[in-house]
Amino acid sequence: MTAFYLPEGLPVPTWEGDELQRPYWEGVKQEQLNIQRCGDCNAWQWGPEWMCHECRSFNMNWAPIEGKGIIYSWTRAWHPVHPALADRGPYLAVLVELPDYGNVRMLGNLLGDEHQEVVIGTPVHAVFEHHPDNAIPHTLVQWERGS
C-alpha cells in the first residue's frame, strides 16, 4: 500500500511501558495479527489484559489469528477529531467481530470509498499499513471488504 488511509500528523499508536501490548504491535510489524488467549480456559480476548475475562486466570498467552471477520457496527465520521483531520472527511470506522476467535471485536478504519454503503455482517479482512519513515515507525491494522 503506497498511500495512507488517514493523513500524517496523527498521534502514533504504540505499546506503553508495561509491555502488555508489545506482542500485538510486534506482530503487526510482521503482518501478523495476534490476540490474547487464556492458557487455562482457552477463551479469546481483546483488548489486552493481564487477567482472563472468563475465568480470571493470569495465564494469558498471545496467539496468531487469521485477520478475517465481519462488520459488527460502523460509523462515518464527518467532524475532525484531531487537527490533522481538519481537511479530511468523512472516514469510516468499523467494529469488526472475529467469529472464529470467540467473537472478540476490534476497531479500525474501513478502506475504500468514504461514501460507500456499509452493511452489518459484511466480511472484511485485515490490511497492514506500514509507516516505516515516521519518527516512531509503526504499522496500523485497517480493514477491507472481502474474505
C-alpha positions as CSV (number, residue, x, y, z in Angstrom):
1,M,0.0,0.0,0.0
2,T,1.6,3.3,-1.0
3,A,-1.0,5.9,0.2
4,F,-2.1,6.1,3.8
5,Y,-5.8,6.0,4.6
6,L,-5.6,8.9,7.1
7,P,-3.2,11.8,6.8
8,E,0.2,12.0,8.5
9,G,0.3,14.1,11.7
10,L,-2.0,11.9,13.9
11,P,-0.7,10.6,17.2
12,V,1.3,7.4,16.8
13,P,-0.2,4.3,18.5
14,T,2.5,2.4,20.4
15,W,2.7,0.0,23.2
16,E,3.2,1.6,26.6
17,G,5.9,0.8,29.1
18,D,4.1,-2.0,30.9
19,E,4.9,-4.3,27.9
20,L,1.3,-5.7,27.9
21,Q,0.6,-4.7,24.3
22,R,4.1,-5.4,22.8
23,P,3.2,-8.8,21.2
24,Y,0.3,-7.1,19.3
25,W,2.5,-4.3,17.9
26,E,5.5,-6.6,17.2
27,G,3.1,-8.9,15.3
28,V,1.5,-6.3,13.1
29,K,5.0,-5.1,12.1
30,Q,5.4,-8.6,10.6
31,E,1.8,-8.5,9.2
32,Q,0.6,-11.0,11.8
33,L,-2.5,-10.3,13.9
34,N,-2.1,-11.6,17.5
35,I,-4.7,-11.6,20.2
36,Q,-4.7,-13.0,23.7
37,R,-5.9,-16.5,24.7
38,C,-6.2,-17.9,28.2
39,G,-3.9,-20.8,28.9
40,D,-6.4,-22.2,31.3
41,C,-9.9,-21.9,29.8
42,N,-8.8,-21.2,26.2
43,A,-11.0,-18.0,26.0
44,W,-10.0,-15.4,23.4
45,Q,-10.0,-11.8,24.4
46,W,-9.3,-8.3,23.1
47,G,-8.1,-5.7,24.3
48,P,-5.1,-6.9,26.1
49,E,-5.4,-7.5,29.9
50,W,-3.3,-9.2,32.5
51,M,-6.2,-11.4,33.6
52,C,-8.7,-13.6,31.6
53,H,-12.2,-12.1,31.3
54,E,-13.8,-15.6,31.6
55,C,-12.0,-17.5,34.4
56,R,-9.9,-14.7,36.0
57,S,-6.7,-16.7,35.4
58,F,-3.4,-14.8,35.0
59,N,-2.2,-17.4,32.5
60,M,-2.6,-15.2,29.4
61,N,-0.8,-16.0,26.1
62,W,-0.7,-14.4,22.7
63,A,-1.8,-16.4,19.6
64,P,-1.6,-15.6,15.9
65,I,-5.0,-15.4,14.2
66,E,-6.3,-15.1,10.7
67,G,-7.4,-11.4,10.2
68,K,-10.9,-12.2,8.9
69,G,-14.1,-11.0,10.4
70,I,-17.4,-9.3,9.8
71,I,-18.6,-5.8,10.3
72,Y,-20.5,-5.7,13.6
73,S,-21.0,-1.9,13.7
74,W,-19.7,1.2,12.0
75,T,-19.8,4.9,11.8
76,R,-19.0,7.5,9.2
77,A,-17.1,10.3,10.9
78,W,-17.6,13.8,9.4
79,H,-16.1,16.0,12.0
80,P,-12.4,16.2,12.6
81,V,-11.3,14.8,16.0
82,H,-7.7,16.0,15.5
83,P,-6.2,18.9,13.8
84,A,-4.5,16.6,11.2
85,L,-8.0,15.6,10.1
86,A,-9.2,19.2,9.5
87,D,-9.3,18.8,5.7
88,R,-10.1,15.1,5.7
89,G,-13.5,13.5,5.9
90,P,-15.6,11.6,6.1
91,Y,-13.8,8.4,7.1
92,L,-15.3,5.1,8.1
93,A,-14.6,3.4,11.4
94,V,-15.7,-0.2,11.8
95,L,-16.1,-2.5,14.8
96,V,-15.1,-5.9,13.4
97,E,-16.2,-9.2,15.0
98,L,-14.0,-12.2,14.7
99,P,-16.3,-15.2,14.8
100,D,-13.5,-17.8,14.7
101,Y,-11.9,-16.3,17.8
102,G,-14.7,-16.1,20.5
103,N,-16.4,-13.2,18.7
104,V,-13.9,-10.7,20.1
105,R,-14.2,-7.3,18.4
106,M,-11.5,-4.9,17.1
107,L,-11.8,-1.3,15.9
108,G,-10.3,0.0,12.7
109,N,-10.9,2.0,9.6
110,L,-12.7,0.6,6.6
111,L,-10.7,1.2,3.4
112,G,-12.2,2.3,0.2
113,D,-14.7,5.0,-0.8
114,E,-15.6,7.0,2.2
115,H,-19.2,7.3,0.9
116,Q,-19.6,3.5,0.2
117,E,-22.6,1.7,1.6
118,V,-21.7,-0.2,4.7
119,V,-23.7,-3.3,5.7
120,I,-23.6,-5.0,9.0
121,G,-22.3,-8.6,8.5
122,T,-20.1,-7.8,5.5
123,P,-16.9,-9.9,5.5
124,V,-13.7,-8.0,5.9
125,H,-10.0,-8.8,6.3
126,A,-7.1,-7.1,7.9
127,V,-4.7,-4.9,5.9
128,F,-1.4,-3.8,7.3
129,E,-0.4,-0.2,6.7
130,H,3.3,0.4,7.4
131,H,4.7,3.7,8.4
132,P,8.5,2.9,8.4
133,D,9.6,6.5,7.8
134,N,7.7,8.0,10.7
135,A,9.7,9.4,13.7
136,I,8.3,6.4,15.5
137,P,7.9,3.6,12.9
138,H,4.7,1.8,13.3
139,T,2.1,-0.3,11.5
140,L,-1.7,0.1,11.6
141,V,-4.3,-2.5,11.0
142,Q,-7.0,-1.4,8.6
143,W,-10.0,-3.4,7.3
144,E,-11.0,-4.1,3.7
145,R,-14.1,-5.8,2.3
146,G,-13.7,-9.3,1.1
147,S,-12.5,-12.5,2.8
